[in-house]
Amino acid sequence: MPRPTRVVWTFVISSIALFMAALDNLVVTTALPVIRASFQANLSELEWIVNAYTLTFAVLLLTGAALGDRFGRKRLFIIGLAIFTGGSAIAALSTNVSALIIARAIQGLGGAIVTPLSLTILSAAVPREQRAIALGAWGGIAGLAIAIGPVIGGAIAQGLAWQWIFWINVPIGLLVIPMAVLRLTETHGPSTRLDLPGLGLASGGLLAVVWGLVRANELGWTSPTIIGSFAVGAILLAGFVAWEARSAEPMLPLRLFRSRTFTAANIVSMLMSFGMFGSIFLLAQFFQIVQHYSPLQAGLRTLPWTIMPIFVAPLAGLMSGRTGTRPLLVLGMSLMAIALAWMSLVTTPTVDYLALVPSFIVAGIGMGLFFAPIANVVLSAVRPEEEGKASGANNAIRELGGVFGVAVLASVFASYGSYATGQSFVDGLIPAMRVGAVVVAVGAVVALALGGRTRAVAAEIETDASLGELGEAAA
């Protein structure tokens, strides 16, 4: 039985690290109009400022988890914190868009190590019967970062300068690193070889696809360059799947997806991030560009949406043990889809803020119902020694959903609107939000395929794995 003091310290350290990494997903969004003005950046460059972090983060999550399993989760967790802190300092010192994009990629590398290990380190320290509560609180921390991210970003961009949204990470990182050295207990997962071919194929394929999505409106969807980019990406990703299927020690064990519940949970994660974070990328700019609010005023106006997961996620973690994950996830995804559709119906250049508040609250409740249950079902779907790769896979897939969401919904925005006037911005925003609503609604349907209760999931994958091993032996 883990000592209570150890559990408390582990929760505090892993939560602070998670908070710092999660904060950087949204703290930048409110500052995008200020960064755009500072560097005279175009839509494509703004996308890369966001996606350089999330794409690197997503692609390297599985490698970060694997490195922790092999060389020690505590050791790699500390290294990840140092990389993230250094990347933040470089971002703050950037003097052009290219330098900022590179710095964001470095932050993504650090975040890719810290985030999955924060979950596996916490999971290893908490007794199994208390996991749902711990994960609910962990989800609440992520919710807190989401809640105050736009407000912090707006306040700093307005009161100081946009560079300080990155400087703020430096003292936090310098505080947490020695805490982790002194208070965390070292744990290891299965010692496996690094899947470098898999990493190369996945990285190259995803980069090619995202590059094509970001540049398609500028160069034309039928441009040979864009078609070639998509083709290269598809070939590399197909090669990644083929390699993972035959590799003795894959980065992403495909047998985990034999479980219907595990597969459905990851599809739901991707669709949620696609619709919601793709929409947030545009909505975060709406209040400043169209309604001419200051960055802080814009951040405060998103608070009814972003603050709700703080309250809802811990409750969802408690409820999931009684109701099962499926009802919570179906309800959460449905509420988010309804909220996006609602926003698209009422948004105009001069819409009164109070007309948007109810839809913001509904969206926030939906996100809170998503966070804790999805983490619980993913970890419950695998054996304890596979938790590192499972959490890494789920985080990677969710982040990739956000990457594709930003790229696709920005492309929809550019097809119908522009930054030229408030009306032209809204003309692009509305169809983009409607696409996001449809994608999240599809996620609600997929959530119906989840197992009824998390405790049944481990048995399901155990059975699937045993059958797979028997089949391989027979072959």
C-alpha positions in Angstrom: 0.0 0.0 0.0 1.5 3.4 -1.0 2.2 5.8 1.9 -0.3 8.7 2.0 2.6 11.3 2.0 4.0 9.7 -1.2 0.6 9.8 -2.9 0.1 13.4 -2.0 3.5 14.5 -3.3 3.1 12.5 -6.4 -0.3 14.0 -7.1 1.0 17.6 -6.5 4.1 17.2 -8.7 2.3 15.4 -11.6 -0.6 17.9 -11.4 1.7 20.9 -11.6 3.5 19.4 -14.6 0.3 18.5 -16.3 -1.1 22.0 -15.6 2.0 23.6 -17.2 1.8 21.5 -20.4 -2.0 21.7 -20.7 -1.9 25.5 -20.2 0.3 25.9 -23.2 -2.4 24.3 -25.4 -4.8 27.2 -24.8 -2.7 30.1 -23.3 -1.5 30.9 -26.8 -4.9 31.1 -28.4 -6.0 34.4 -26.8 -2.7 35.9 -27.7 -2.9 34.9 -31.4 -4.2 38.3 -32.6 -1.4 40.1 -30.7 1.2 37.7 -32.1 -0.4 38.2 -35.6 0.0 41.9 -35.3 3.5 41.7 -33.9 4.9 39.6 -36.7 2.4 40.4 -39.4 1.6 36.7 -39.5 -0.9 35.1 -41.9 -3.4 32.4 -41.1 -1.0 29.6 -42.1 1.7 30.9 -39.8 -0.8 31.2 -36.9 -1.8 27.6 -37.5 1.8 26.5 -37.3 2.3 28.4 -34.1 -0.4 26.2 -32.6 0.3 23.0 -34.5 4.1 23.0 -34.1 3.4 22.3 -30.4 0.5 19.9 -30.8 1.9 18.0 -33.7 5.3 17.4 -32.1 3.5 16.7 -28.8 1.3 14.1 -30.4 3.9 12.3 -32.6 6.4 12.0 -29.7 4.0 11.0 -26.9 4.4 7.3 -27.5 8.2 7.7 -27.6 8.1 9.7 -24.4 6.1 7.0 -22.7 8.4 4.2 -24.0 11.6 6.1 -22.9 10.1 6.4 -19.4 9.3 2.7 -19.3 12.8 1.8 -20.3 15.0 4.3 -18.6 12.9 5.3 -15.6 9.7 7.3 -15.5 11.0 9.7 -12.9 14.3 10.3 -14.7 12.5 11.0 -18.1 9.8 13.1 -16.4 12.6 15.4 -15.0 14.3 15.6 -18.4 11.0 16.4 -20.1 10.4 19.2 -17.6 13.8 20.7 -18.4 13.2 20.5 -22.2 9.8 22.1 -21.8 11.2 24.9 -19.6 14.0 25.6 -22.0 11.7 25.6 -25.0 9.5 28.2 -23.2 12.5 30.5 -22.7 13.4 30.2 -26.4 9.8 31.0 -27.4 9.9 34.1 -25.2 13.1 35.2 -26.9 11.9 34.6 -30.5 12.2 37.6 -32.8 10.3 36.1 -35.8 7.6 33.6 -36.6 10.0 30.9 -37.7 11.9 31.0 -34.4 8.7 30.9 -32.5 7.5 27.9 -34.4 10.7 26.1 -33.7 10.5 26.9 -30.0 7.0 25.7 -29.9 8.2 22.4 -31.4 10.8 22.1 -28.6 8.0 22.8 -26.0 6.0 20.0 -27.7 8.9 17.6 -27.2 9.1 18.3 -23.5 5.3 18.1 -23.2 5.3 14.8 -25.0 7.5 13.3 -22.3 5.9 15.0 -19.3 2.2 14.4 -20.0 2.0 10.6 -20.3 4.5 10.1 -17.5 2.5 12.4 -15.2 -0.4 10.0 -15.6 1.5 6.7 -15.3 3.5 8.0 -12.3 0.3 9.0 -10.6 -1.4 5.7 -11.5 1.5 3.7 -10.0 1.4 5.7 -6.8 -2.4 5.5 -6.2 -4.1 2.3 -5.0 -6.3 0.8 -7.7 -9.5 1.2 -5.8 -8.9 5.0 -5.5 -7.9 5.4 -9.1 -11.2 6.8 -10.3 -11.1 9.6 -7.7 -7.4 10.4 -8.5 -8.0 10.5 -12.2 -11.1 12.7 -11.6 -8.9 15.2 -9.7 -6.2 14.9 -12.4 -8.9 15.7 -15.0 -9.9 18.7 -12.8 -6.3 20.0 -13.0 -6.4 19.8 -16.8 -9.8 21.6 -16.6 -8.2 24.3 -14.5 -5.5 24.8 -17.1 -8.1 25.0 -19.8 -10.2 27.4 -17.7 -7.6 30.0 -16.9 -5.4 29.5 -20.0 -7.3 32.0 -22.2 -7.6 34.5 -19.2 -3.9 34.2 -18.4 -3.0 34.6 -22.0 -5.2 37.6 -22.4 -4.1 39.3 -19.2 -0.4 38.8 -20.0 -0.7 39.8 -23.7 -2.6 43.0 -22.6 -0.8 43.9 -19.4 2.8 42.9 -20.3 3.7 41.4 -23.7 2.9 38.2 -25.5 6.4 36.9 -24.7 5.4 36.6 -21.0 2.9 33.8 -21.8 6.1 31.7 -22.3 8.2 33.2 -19.6 5.6 32.2 -17.0 6.6 28.5 -17.5 10.2 29.1 -16.5 9.8 29.7 -12.8 7.2 26.9 -12.6 9.6 24.4 -14.3 12.5 25.5 -12.1 10.3 24.9 -9.0 8.9 21.5 -10.0 12.2 19.9 -11.2 13.9 19.8 -7.7 10.5 18.7 -6.2 10.5 15.8 -8.6 14.1 14.9 -7.9 13.5 14.7 -4.1 9.9 13.4 -3.8 9.1 11.1 -6.7 9.8 7.3 -6.6 11.4 5.7 -9.7 9.3 3.2 -11.6 9.9 1.3 -14.8 7.7 -0.4 -17.4 8.7 -3.2 -19.7 12.2 -2.7 -21.0 11.9 -2.6 -24.8 13.9 -1.4 -27.7 12.9 2.0 -29.1 10.8 1.8 -32.3 12.8 4.3 -34.3 11.5 3.2 -37.7 7.9 3.5 -36.4 8.7 6.9 -35.0 10.1 8.1 -38.4 7.2 6.7 -40.4 4.6 8.2 -38.1 6.3 11.6 -37.9 6.9 11.9 -41.6 3.4 10.8 -42.5 1.6 13.1 -40.1 3.8 16.1 -41.0 3.1 15.6 -44.7 -0.6 15.4 -44.2 -0.8 18.4 -41.9 1.4 20.4 -44.2 -0.9 19.7 -47.0 -4.0 20.7 -45.0 -2.4 24.0 -43.9 -1.2 25.0 -47.4 -4.1 23.6 -49.4 -6.1 26.9 -49.5 -3.0 28.9 -50.5 -1.8 26.6 -53.2 -5.1 25.0 -54.3 -6.5 21.6 -53.3 -5.7 20.2 -56.8 -2.1 21.6 -56.8 0.4 18.8 -57.6 2.3 19.9 -54.4 -0.7 19.4 -52.2 -1.7 16.1 -53.9 1.9 14.9 -53.6 2.0 15.9 -49.9 -1.2 13.9 -49.1 0.1 11.0 -51.1 3.4 10.9 -49.4 1.7 11.2 -46.0 -0.7 8.3 -46.8 2.1 6.1 -48.0 4.2 6.7 -44.9 1.2 6.2 -42.5 0.3 3.0 -44.3 4.0 2.0 -43.9 3.7 2.8 -40.2 0.7 0.5 -39.7 2.4 -2.3 -41.6 5.6 -1.9 -39.6 3.8 -1.8 -36.3 1.9 -5.0 -37.2 5.1 -7.0 -37.8 7.5 -5.3 -35.3 8.4 -7.5 -32.3 8.4 -4.4 -30.0 6.1 -1.8 -31.7 5.8 1.8 -30.5 2.0 1.4 -30.8 0.9 -2.2 -30.1 -1.9 -2.7 -32.6 -3.3 -5.6 -30.6 -4.6 -3.1 -28.0 -7.1 -2.1 -30.7 -8.6 -5.6 -30.7 -10.6 -4.3 -27.8 -13.7 -2.5 -29.1 -13.8 -0.3 -26.0 -10.2 0.8 -26.4 -10.6 1.5 -30.1 -13.9 3.4 -29.5 -12.4 5.5 -26.7 -9.5 6.6 -29.0 -11.8 7.5 -31.9 -14.0 9.5 -29.5 -10.9 11.3 -28.2 -9.8 12.3 -31.7 -13.2 13.5 -32.8 -13.7 15.5 -29.6 -10.4 17.3 -30.1 -11.0 17.8 -33.8 -14.3 19.6 -33.3 -13.7 21.5 -30.1 -10.1 22.7 -30.4 -10.5 23.4 -34.0 -13.4 25.6 -33.1 -11.6 27.2 -30.2 -8.7 28.2 -32.5 -11.2 30.5 -34.4 -13.5 31.5 -31.5 -10.5 32.7 -29.5 -9.9 35.3 -32.2 -13.5 36.3 -32.7 -13.9 38.6 -29.6 -10.7 40.5 -30.5 -10.8 40.7 -34.3 -14.6 41.1 -34.8 -15.9 42.6 -31.5 -12.7 44.5 -30.7 -12.3 43.4 -27.1 -8.9 43.6 -25.5 -7.1 40.2 -25.0 -8.0 40.1 -21.3 -11.7 40.9 -22.0 -11.7 38.2 -24.6 -10.2 35.7 -22.3 -12.7 36.5 -19.5 -15.6 36.1 -21.9 -14.6 32.4 -22.6 -14.6 31.7 -18.8 -18.2 30.4 -18.6 -17.1 27.7 -21.1 -13.6 26.9 -19.9 -14.3 27.0 -16.1 -17.0 24.3 -16.1 -14.6 21.3 -16.4 -13.0 22.3 -13.0 -16.3 21.4 -11.3 -17.7 18.7 -13.6 -14.5 16.6 -14.3 -14.0 15.5 -10.6 -17.7 14.6 -10.3 -17.6 12.7 -13.5 -14.6 10.7 -12.1 -16.7 9.8 -9.1 -19.8 8.9 -11.1 -18.0 6.8 -13.7 -17.5 4.0 -11.1 -21.3 3.8 -10.6 -22.8 4.6 -13.9 -20.0 3.4 -16.2 -18.2 5.5 -18.7 -20.5 5.1 -21.7 -23.4 7.3 -20.5 -21.1 10.1 -19.4 -19.1 10.1 -22.6 -22.2 9.9 -24.8 -23.8 12.8 -22.9 -20.6 14.9 -22.9 -20.1 14.5 -26.6 -23.7 15.3 -27.3 -23.6 18.4 -25.2 -20.5 19.6 -27.0 -22.0 19.0 -30.4 -25.2 20.9 -29.4 -23.2 23.8 -28.1 -21.2 24.2 -31.3 -24.3 24.1 -33.4 -26.0 26.6 -31.0 -23.0 29.0 -31.3 -23.1 28.8 -35.1 -26.8 29.7 -35.1 -26.5 32.8 -32.9 -23.1 34.2 -33.9 -23.1 37.5 -35.8 -20.6 40.3 -35.9 -22.7 42.2 -33.3 -24.1 39.3 -31.3 -24.7 40.2 -27.7 -22.3 38.3 -25.4 -25.1 37.1 -23.2 -26.6 35.3 -26.2 -23.5 33.1 -26.3 -23.1 32.4 -22.6 -25.7 29.5 -22.4 -23.9 27.6 -25.3 -20.5 28.2 -23.6 -21.8 26.7 -20.4 -23.2 23.6 -22.2 -19.9 23.2 -24.0 -18.0 23.4 -20.7 -20.2 20.8 -19.0 -19.7 18.5 -22.0 -15.9 18.8 -21.9 -15.9 18.1 -18.1 -17.9 14.9 -18.7 -15.3 13.8 -21.2 -12.0 14.3 -19.5 -12.0 12.0 -16.4 -14.1 9.1 -17.9 -11.9 8.8 -21.0 -8.7 8.6 -19.0 -10.3 6.0 -16.7 -11.6 3.8 -19.6 -8.2 3.9 -21.4 -6.2 2.8 -18.4 -8.8 0.2 -17.4 -8.6 -1.3 -20.9 -5.1 -2.5 -20.6 -2.9 -4.5 -18.3 -0.9 -2.5 -15.7 2.4 -3.0 -17.6 0.9 -1.5 -20.7 -0.5 1.7 -19.1 2.4 3.8 -20.4 1.8 3.0 -24.0 -1.9 3.1 -23.7 -2.0 6.5 -22.1 0.6 7.7 -24.6 -1.5 6.4 -27.5 -4.7 8.0 -26.2 -3.0 11.4 -25.6 -1.3 11.2 -29.0 -4.6 10.4 -30.8 -6.4 13.2 -28.9 -3.7 15.7 -29.8 -3.7 14.6 -33.4 -7.4 15.3 -33.4 -6.7 18.9 -32.4 -4.0 19.2 -35.0 -6.3 18.1 -37.8 -9.2 20.1 -36.3 -7.2 23.3 -36.4 -5.9 22.6 -40.0 -9.3 21.5 -41.4 -11.5 24.1 -39.7 -9.1 26.8 -40.6 -9.3 25.6 -44.2 -13.1 25.7 -44.0 -12.8 29.2 -42.6 -10.5 30.4 -45.4 -12.8 28.9 -48.0 -15.8 31.0 -46.8 -14.3 34.0 -45.0 -11.2 36.0 -44.2 -9.7 38.5 -41.7 -10.7 41.5 -44.0 -13.8 42.5 -42.1 -15.9 41.4 -39.1 -18.6 40.1 -41.4 -16.1 38.1 -43.5 -14.6 36.6 -40.4 -18.0 35.4 -39.2 -18.8 34.2 -42.7 -15.9 31.8 -42.3 -16.4 31.0 -38.6 -20.0 29.8 -38.9 -19.4 26.9 -41.4 -16.3 25.9 -39.6 -18.2 25.6 -36.3 -20.9 23.6 -38.0 -18.3 21.2 -39.4 -17.0 20.9 -35.8 -20.4 20.2 -34.5 -21.0 17.4 -36.9 -17.6 15.8 -36.1 -18.3 15.9 -32.4 -21.8 14.5 -32.9 -20.3 11.5 -34.8 -18.1 11.1 -31.7 -21.2 10.8 -29.5 -22.4 8.0 -31.8 -19.1 6.2 -31.6 -19.2 6.5 -27.8 -22.1 4.1 -27.8 -19.7 1.3 -28.7 -17.9 1.7 -25.4 -18.2 -1.0 -22.7 -20.9 -0.4 -20.1 -18.5 -0.3 -17.1 -14.8 0.2 -16.9 -14.2 -2.9 -14.7 -15.4 -5.1 -17.6 -12.9 -3.6 -20.0 -9.7 -5.2 -18.6 -11.3 -8.6 -18.9 -12.3 -7.8 -22.5 -8.8 -6.9 -23.6 -7.3 -9.8 -21.6 -9.6 -12.2 -23.6 -8.7 -10.5 -26.9 -5.0 -10.6 -26.2 -5.2 -14.3 -25.2 -7.1 -15.1 -28.4 -4.6 -13.2 -30.4 -1.7 -15.0 -28.8 -3.4 -18.4 -29.4 -4.0 -17.4 -33.0 -0.4 -16.4 -33.5 0.8 -19.7 -32.0 -1.5 -21.7 -34.3 -0.2 -19.8 -37.3 
